[in-house]
Every structure is written in C-alpha cells, then in structure tokens.
C-alpha cells in the first residue's frame, strides 16, 4: 500500500489479491456457524497466497524467493480443497464460482512457473 515496489505490477499479485476479494465475497454467503471454521480457513489461506508472494518478491536469494512461492502455491491448493468441502456441505449451491475457479487456476499456474524459473 505504501511501498511502491515493482512487484505490485506483477500479474500474480493482481490475481492473488483478486482471489482474496472473491473468497471474502463468497464466504459471506456461508452459514453463520461457519464463521470461525471454514470461512476463517478459506480467508486466511487466500490471504496467505497474496502475502507470501509479496514477501517472496522482497527476498534477494532465489531459494528463499522460491520457498515463499511454494508456500503461496500450497495455500492456493488449500483454498481449492476448502471449497471442495464447502461444496460437499452444500454451501456453494446457487453461487457463481467462475471467477473463483479462474483465480485459483491462474494463480496456481503462475506460481508453478515462478517456482520452476
């Protein structure tokens, strides 16, 4: 927000930030009893994607950078798995999940490429 670092222009930063917003938007529709369980887990995992990419971009060592990107990729997988559970529980009925699917797939793919290179 206050630092005008170069990584703010990266597509992965924009996509992971959009993923956070989409997760918050969708989980608002979940039952209130999930507020401290599934809602919280999904929101924390999505935030972890964005924050670990940001922190990784601030590291000088390639190995350190890749480690943060790996953590971020694992958090994308966690968000995806949490929505599997939410869907099994019927929380995703009548919800448009196209944007969520797009953000998950794109961020995962981008992170894989960042780790590989």
N, C-alpha and C positions, 0 to 999 in steps of 0.2 A: 504494500500500500504506500509506504513512504519511501522505500528504496526504489530507484528507477533502474533496477538491474536488467541486464539483457535477457535473462531467462523469462521475463514477463511476456515476451513476444513469441515464445515457443508455442507451437500448436498443442503440445501435451499439457502445458499449463492452462491454456484456454479450455481444453476438453475436460481436464480433471476438475477444473473449477465449475464447469457446467454440470459435471457429474454430481458434485456436492449439491448444487441447487436442485437438480432433478430428484435426488434421493430425499432431500428435505420435503420437497413438494409431494412426492408420492407417499412418504411415510405419514404425512398429516392425515391421510385417509385411513390409516390403520386403526384398529380398535384402541380405545384409551388404555386398556390393560397392557398393551404392548409398549407403552411409552418408555418404560425403563428397561425393556428387554430388547425386542427385535428392532424397534425404532432407534434406540440408542446405539445398538451394534452396527446397524447399517449406516447411520450418520457418522459414527466415529471411524468406521472403515473408509468411508468415502472421503472424509477429511484427511485421513492418513495418506490417501493417494496423492492428493494435492500437496500436502506438507512435506512428504518425503521426496517428491520430485523437486520441490523448491529447495529443500535442504541439500539434496544431491547436486543440484546445479551450483551450489555455493562451495562445493568441495573441490580442492585442487587435484587430489590424487584420483586417477582413473578408477582404481579399485574401490576407493571409498565411494565415488560417484555411482559406480555400478551397484554397489551394495544398497544404497538408498533407492535406486531404481528397482532393484529386486524386491525390496520391502514394499514399495509402491505397487508393483505388479501383483504381489501376494494379496495386498489389500483390495485390488480390483477383483481378484478371484473370490475373496471373502464377501464382497458386496454381491457378486453374482450368486454365490451359494446361499446367502441370506435371503435373496429374492426367490430362490428355489423353495425354501421353507415357507416364505410368505405366500407364495402361490399355492403350495400344498395345503396351507391353512385357509385358503380362500380369500386372502386379503387383497389379491390383485384382480379380482373379478371386476369387470367394467372399467378397468383403468387402462389408459393408453400408455403402453410401455415401449413404444417405438424409439423415442428419444433416449430412454434409459439404455435400451439394447445397443443403440448406436454409440453412446458414450462409453459403455463398457467394452464393446468390441474395438473401438478405435483406440481407447487408452491402452488396452492390453496389447494391441498390435504395435503401437508406437513404443511402448516400454520394452517390448521384446527386441525391437530394432535398436533402441538406445543401449540396451544391455549387450547386444551382440557386437555393436560397433565400438 
